[in-house]
Amino acid sequence: MDNAPKVIVPETLTWEQFVGTYKPQQNHILPVDEEAPCDGLLYETYGPEVEYVRSLASSADPAVNGRVWTMLDCDGRTYYTSGFHYVNRIGYLVCEVPVPDGVVIEFAEEDDRETVTLRLTLDVTYIQNGENVSELKEQLRLLANRASQEGLLSGDLMAEVEAWQVDVVEVPTLTTRESESPETASPAA
């Protein structure tokens, strides 16, 4: 029997919906004159705050341990996942409404960064000199990978490359006579 938790990744869960559904509680451990990050909801990853969260997460009662959520930073984007986690953690949330036993819910903050997708067209005509087409295609793929790995897709700009893909295809070529327009075609001798 598989006891792995059921992972739910709702595509439409926003922070506001999360707050309305699970009702995160205010961090009650901080002194009254200090406000925790995230509108006073976040518990730190050290000291008495994490000890409190850890005590809830280690409870055998799903109505208690199901109230813990972890805020994560993954590649510059903020994610929330139910449960107590260490890797990439920013802090913890404790909610009034627990996640059902055996279920893990994950969602990301909406990404309001402005993006644009650009296409670079590069046609290369090779004199093959005995090389086969598949090796030439692979050479162009390697060129694209190297450009990405060495930061050449954004250079010194502030822009970050979020995603890229390469597709190398053979383009049919025309013979010289077929490619000449009637106005420029050489007269027949």
Secondary structure, 3 states (H helix, E strand, C coil): CCCCCEEECCCCCCHHHHHHHHCECCCCCCCCCCCCHHHHCCECCCHHHHHHHHHHHCCCCHHHHCCEEEEEEECCEEEEEECCCCCCEEEEEEECCCCCCCEEEEEECCCCCCCCCCCCCCCCCCCCCCCCHHHHHHHHHHHHHHHHHCCCCCCCCCCCCCCCCCCCCCCCCCCHHHHCCCCCCCCCC
